[in-house]
Amino acid sequence: MDFNWDSIVETILMFILLGGLALGIFLDYIYLIIVPVALFAMITFNRFRKNRKIRLGKERLKSQWGREHIEKRVISDIRKLYDFLASERKDTFFIDDITWRDLNMDAVFARIDHTKSLPGMNYLYNLLRNPLFTKDELIRRDKIIKSFQDNKYLAIEIQWPLSILGKKDKADVFLYFEDGLNVRTNMLIIYRILSLIPYLAALLLIVNREMGFSVFVLVLGINAAIYQKNKNRVYEEIEIFRYLGSLIRCLEGIDKVQTPGIDIDRTKIKNLLQATRKINKNISKLNKGTYEGNDLQFLMEYANMVTLRETIIFYNTVRLINDKREGFIEIYKLIG
C-alpha cells in the first residue's frame, strides 16, 4: 500500500495546531505557544516540499538532456501556430504541405524536437516550415543554440518553467487567438450596482429594519439567480483562463533567469507582464472559486452569490483578456 507521506505530515501538523489551540483554551494559555510553532512548521514543510519538487524536476530534465524524446505527437495540434501565422508569410518563402510530406519532414521534426512546452513545439514546427536565408539572423540563431549547448545549467533553468507549462492545451488557445472570448460583457455595470445593494441594505437595517430586511431579501434573490445563471459560464471558460495564467507565469519564470550571451528582449517581456498583471491576479481569484473544497469554500460560494464577486471578476477578466489578445499572442511566441 502506497502512503502519501506529505498528506500524513500535513495532517499531523494540523492536529498539533488544533490540539495546541484546544489545550490553550481549556487548560492553560501557555499551550497556545504550540499554535505559532505548528504554523511555522507547516510553512517550513510547504517550502521544503516546493523546493523538493523543483529539485527533482530539474534532475529529470538533466537526465533527459541530449536524448531523443519519444512521445506521441499530434501534428494537427503542433502546426496550429504555423497555420495561425499564415497571413504573415504571403510574400516570404515557406515549405508547402506537398513538399513537406515529400521530404518526410514530420519525422525530421520528431527527431529534433526536444521542446518542453506546446508553444515550443509550435514555434519549432513554424521555424522548419519557414526557413531563413538571412546571414545575420542565421548567425544570431546559431550563437543562441551554441550558448545553450555550452551551458547546460542555463538550458535547464530555462527549461524548468517551460516544463511546468507543458505540452497539453485543454483550452485550444488558438480559438481565443483567432476570435477572442465569445462572451458579452455589457451587463457588467448592472452587476456592479447589484453587488453594492446588499451593503446598502445592511446599513438600512440600522434605520428601518423592516425595509432593510425586505431590500436584502429581494436583492439576495436577484443576485442568487444571476450567480447561478453565470456559474456554468465561468466553468466553460475557466480552462482558457488557467492556460493564459500559465503562459504569464511561464514568462515570469523565464524572465527571472539570467541569460549571459543570449539576447532576450527584457523590455518587451516586462511590458507584456505589466500589461497582463491584473488579468493574472483575477485568474488566480477565479481558480480558487472553481474547486470543490471544504466548509470555508462552501461559505465563500454563498458570499460570492450575495455580492456577485466571482461574476464581476469573471466578466471584468473577459473584457481585459479580449483587450490584451495581441499581447497574449506575443507572449505565446516569446515563450516558443
C-alpha positions as MATLAB code, in Angstrom:
seq = 'MDFNWDSIVETILMFILLGGLALGIFLDYIYLIIVPVALFAMITFNRFRKNRKIRLGKERLKSQWGREHIEKRVISDIRKLYDFLASERKDTFFIDDITWRDLNMDAVFARIDHTKSLPGMNYLYNLLRNPLFTKDELIRRDKIIKSFQDNKYLAIEIQWPLSILGKKDKADVFLYFEDGLNVRTNMLIIYRILSLIPYLAALLLIVNREMGFSVFVLVLGINAAIYQKNKNRVYEEIEIFRYLGSLIRCLEGIDKVQTPGIDIDRTKIKNLLQATRKINKNISKLNKGTYEGNDLQFLMEYANMVTLRETIIFYNTVRLINDKREGFIEIYKLIG';
ca = [
       0.000    0.000    0.000;
       1.371    3.400   -1.026;
       1.244    6.184    1.521;
       1.134    9.859    0.709;
       3.641   10.924    3.325;
       3.203   14.611    2.545;
      -0.509   14.410    3.359;
       0.232   12.440    6.537;
       2.728   15.073    7.721;
       0.275   17.883    6.897;
      -2.498   16.112    8.833;
      -0.252   15.563   11.867;
       0.790   19.221   11.892;
      -2.845   20.309   11.592;
      -3.826   18.127   14.558;
      -0.923   19.558   16.572;
      -2.093   23.089   15.749;
      -5.714   22.341   16.695;
      -4.580   20.443   19.778;
      -2.473   23.385   20.935;
      -5.420   25.712   20.392;
      -7.766   23.449   22.377;
      -5.281   22.973   25.229;
      -4.684   26.716   25.388;
      -8.407   27.464   25.631;
      -9.446   24.732   28.058;
      -6.331   24.100   30.195;
      -3.716   26.840   30.206;
      -2.855   29.732   27.909;
       0.781   28.598   27.895;
      -0.200   25.820   25.468;
      -1.111   28.440   22.860;
       2.627   28.654   22.106;
       2.076   25.404   20.182;
      -0.053   27.267   17.602;
       2.652   29.569   16.126;
       5.197   26.725   16.335;
       2.862   24.448   14.352;
       2.153   27.220   11.839;
       5.884   27.782   11.369;
       6.377   24.036   10.882;
       3.584   23.937    8.272;
       5.075   26.864    6.339;
       8.566   25.333    6.517;
       7.298   21.936    5.348;
       5.399   23.511    2.462;
       8.549   25.376    1.393;
      10.586   22.168    1.678;
       8.050   20.294   -0.478;
       8.101   23.039   -3.117;
      11.916   23.089   -3.237;
      12.000   19.282   -3.443;
       9.607   19.352   -6.412;
      11.830   21.881   -8.200;
      14.993   19.871   -7.446;
      13.507   16.578   -8.668;
      12.059   18.280  -11.744;
      15.414   19.766  -12.720;
      17.143   16.425  -12.114;
      14.655   14.835  -14.511;
      15.456   17.485  -17.123;
      19.187   16.814  -16.682;
      18.653   13.080  -17.214;
      16.758   13.818  -20.447;
      19.404   16.225  -21.756;
      20.579   15.298  -25.258;
      18.376   12.213  -25.511;
      15.754   11.623  -28.167;
      12.260   12.392  -26.877;
       9.943    9.518  -27.726;
       6.414   10.779  -27.259;
       3.078   10.922  -29.017;
       2.894   13.960  -31.284;
      -0.322   15.180  -32.894;
       0.778   17.150  -35.947;
      -2.620   18.831  -36.322;
      -2.011   20.453  -32.906;
       1.688   21.111  -33.496;
       1.073   23.054  -36.713;
      -1.522   25.428  -35.231;
       0.898   28.348  -34.833;
       2.097   27.846  -38.412;
      -1.499   27.940  -39.672;
      -2.356   30.903  -37.446;
       0.556   32.954  -38.817;
      -0.322   32.175  -42.451;
      -1.173   35.814  -43.188;
       2.358   36.901  -42.185;
       4.105   34.849  -44.902;
       2.278   35.977  -48.045;
       5.458   37.398  -49.588;
       8.019   35.075  -47.976;
       9.325   31.619  -48.835;
       7.870   28.670  -46.912;
       7.691   24.909  -47.346;
       4.241   23.969  -48.643;
       2.359   20.888  -47.452;
       3.188   18.755  -50.510;
       6.929   19.421  -50.290;
       6.830   18.909  -46.524;
       5.254   15.463  -46.936;
       7.577   14.504  -49.815;
      10.597   15.263  -47.627;
       9.057   13.340  -44.696;
       9.628   16.390  -42.520;
       7.289   15.189  -39.771;
       9.887   12.516  -38.998;
      12.653   15.142  -39.056;
      10.646   17.301  -36.656;
      10.116   14.377  -34.265;
      13.842   13.657  -34.354;
      14.975   17.149  -33.371;
      12.063   18.084  -31.096;
      13.466   18.435  -27.581;
      10.992   21.136  -26.586;
       9.273   21.110  -23.196;
       6.166   23.157  -23.956;
       3.400   23.379  -26.519;
       4.473   26.900  -27.603;
       7.977   25.489  -28.077;
       6.720   22.659  -30.301;
       4.522   25.060  -32.256;
       7.374   27.506  -32.751;
       9.907   24.845  -33.770;
       7.484   23.495  -36.373;
       6.880   27.022  -37.657;
      10.651   27.628  -37.941;
      11.105   24.481  -40.015;
       8.252   25.451  -42.328;
       9.724   28.951  -42.784;
      13.476   28.512  -43.436;
      15.769   31.519  -43.002;
      18.161   32.819  -45.646;
      19.370   35.986  -43.897;
      23.017   35.512  -42.912;
      22.964   37.796  -39.851;
      19.836   36.151  -38.459;
      21.273   32.663  -39.039;
      24.468   33.660  -37.212;
      22.421   35.057  -34.301;
      20.343   31.885  -34.068;
      23.448   29.679  -34.229;
      25.022   31.717  -31.418;
      21.964   31.166  -29.202;
      21.970   27.413  -29.881;
      25.686   27.181  -29.099;
      25.207   29.136  -25.855;
      22.687   26.562  -24.651;
      24.893   23.668  -25.773;
      27.866   25.082  -23.871;
      25.887   25.972  -20.743;
      23.771   23.023  -19.617;
      22.853   24.778  -16.356;
      21.364   27.736  -18.244;
      19.413   25.417  -20.541;
      17.912   23.549  -17.564;
      16.968   26.813  -15.837;
      15.115   27.942  -18.977;
      13.529   24.528  -19.492;
      12.111   24.381  -15.968;
       9.304   26.989  -16.343;
       8.649   25.614  -19.847;
       8.237   22.081  -18.485;
       5.747   23.357  -15.897;
       3.701   24.879  -18.728;
       3.886   21.543  -20.538;
       2.575   20.383  -23.886;
      -1.120   19.991  -23.118;
      -3.649   22.553  -24.296;
      -7.054   21.632  -22.898;
      -8.428   25.023  -23.813;
      -7.432   25.212  -27.521;
      -5.817   28.606  -27.084;
      -5.762   29.307  -30.825;
      -9.546   29.674  -30.888;
      -9.020   32.568  -28.482;
      -6.108   33.945  -30.527;
      -8.304   33.992  -33.635;
     -11.587   35.377  -32.304;
     -11.169   36.308  -28.634;
     -13.601   35.087  -25.976;
     -17.162   34.994  -27.242;
     -18.666   36.370  -24.025;
     -20.782   39.522  -23.834;
     -19.787   41.889  -21.025;
     -22.467   44.566  -21.452;
     -24.176   43.589  -18.166;
     -21.060   44.212  -16.064;
     -22.149   47.700  -14.918;
     -25.530   46.312  -13.779;
     -23.791   43.545  -11.823;
     -21.536   46.109  -10.140;
     -24.575   48.102   -8.979;
     -26.355   44.982   -7.711;
     -23.231   43.950   -5.782;
     -23.429   47.160   -3.714;
     -27.088   46.842   -2.703;
     -26.542   44.126   -0.017;
     -24.166   46.502    1.791;
     -26.668   49.361    1.487;
     -29.393   47.053    2.814;
     -27.210   46.248    5.832;
     -26.887   49.979    6.569;
     -30.619   50.431    6.038;
     -31.266   47.848    8.774;
     -29.963   50.397   11.287;
     -32.553   52.962   10.208;
     -35.505   50.755    9.283;
     -35.207   47.038    9.992;
     -38.307   46.005    8.017;
     -37.315   47.928    4.910;
     -33.662   46.917    5.176;
     -34.579   43.241    5.521;
     -37.024   43.422    2.602;
     -34.424   45.050    0.340;
     -31.824   42.479    1.385;
     -34.120   39.512    0.662;
     -35.131   40.987   -2.697;
     -31.582   41.646   -3.881;
     -30.460   38.272   -2.487;
     -32.993   36.543   -4.727;
     -31.935   38.570   -7.763;
     -28.198   38.083   -7.146;
     -28.625   34.360   -6.460;
     -30.411   33.910   -9.792;
     -27.694   35.881  -11.621;
     -24.938   33.932   -9.867;
     -26.405   30.531  -10.721;
     -27.039   31.579  -14.317;
     -23.438   32.705  -14.773;
     -21.774   29.931  -12.776;
     -21.758   27.479  -15.693;
     -20.384   30.222  -17.942;
     -17.438   30.606  -15.587;
     -16.763   26.854  -15.691;
     -16.939   26.837  -19.505;
     -14.202   29.446  -19.834;
     -12.027   28.566  -16.825;
      -9.696   26.287  -18.828;
      -8.667   29.066  -21.205;
      -8.307   31.380  -18.186;
      -5.996   28.880  -16.495;
      -3.912   28.363  -19.615;
      -3.453   32.091  -20.151;
      -2.450   32.387  -16.499;
       0.077   29.570  -17.039;
       1.541   31.453  -20.011;
       2.018   34.555  -17.853;
       3.675   32.580  -15.036;
       5.928   30.782  -17.533;
       7.114   34.096  -18.971;
       7.701   35.374  -15.416;
       9.836   32.291  -14.726;
      11.889   32.806  -17.887;
      12.384   36.496  -17.073;
      13.934   35.557  -13.712;
      16.685   33.513  -15.392;
      19.934   35.346  -16.109;
      20.966   34.603  -19.713;
      24.532   35.837  -20.338;
      25.406   35.786  -24.024;
      21.793   35.371  -25.129;
      19.901   38.398  -26.366;
      16.435   38.367  -24.802;
      14.179   41.391  -25.174;
      13.726   42.035  -21.440;
      11.939   45.335  -22.040;
       9.304   43.654  -24.179;
       8.848   40.893  -21.592;
       8.432   43.361  -18.726;
       5.923   45.422  -20.730;
       3.862   42.312  -21.514;
       3.940   41.154  -17.891;
       2.929   44.607  -16.692;
       0.042   44.718  -19.180;
      -1.302   41.318  -18.047;
      -0.668   41.580  -14.286;
      -4.286   42.416  -13.432;
      -5.501   39.506  -15.569;
      -3.197   37.082  -13.755;
      -4.499   38.231  -10.357;
      -8.113   37.840  -11.471;
      -7.457   34.371  -12.892;
      -5.936   33.354   -9.556;
      -9.085   34.521   -7.738;
     -11.348   32.621  -10.142;
      -9.238   29.459   -9.830;
      -9.847   29.440   -6.081;
     -13.570   29.659   -6.727;
     -13.788   26.676   -9.079;
     -12.523   23.886   -6.864;
     -14.816   21.715   -4.813;
     -13.467   22.326   -1.373;
     -14.022   22.453    2.358;
     -16.522   24.276    4.539;
     -14.692   27.571    4.053;
     -15.026   27.193    0.276;
     -18.722   26.417    0.774;
     -19.176   29.655    2.719;
     -17.190   31.596    0.120;
     -19.592   30.405   -2.563;
     -22.514   31.920   -0.651;
     -20.580   35.163   -0.212;
     -19.924   35.206   -3.969;
     -23.614   34.638   -4.579;
     -24.713   37.538   -2.367;
     -22.141   40.054   -3.626;
     -21.668   38.720   -7.200;
     -17.914   38.985   -6.574;
     -16.955   35.989   -8.727;
     -19.356   37.002  -11.507;
     -17.950   40.536  -11.644;
     -14.345   39.293  -11.635;
     -15.193   36.867  -14.454;
     -16.739   39.428  -16.800;
     -14.107   42.031  -15.988;
     -11.412   39.459  -16.780;
     -13.110   38.547  -20.070;
     -13.008   42.205  -21.072;
      -9.344   42.534  -20.092;
      -8.358   39.296  -21.856;
     -10.045   40.345  -25.087;
      -8.389   43.761  -24.883;
      -4.960   42.108  -24.453;
      -5.385   39.395  -27.116;
      -2.471   40.668  -29.223;
      -0.324   40.760  -26.098;
      -1.061   37.110  -25.334;
      -0.151   36.165  -28.907;
       3.214   37.888  -28.377;
       3.671   36.085  -25.040;
       2.987   32.757  -26.744;
       5.543   33.450  -29.483;
       8.134   34.694  -26.981;
       7.792   31.520  -24.902;
       8.134   29.441  -28.087;
];
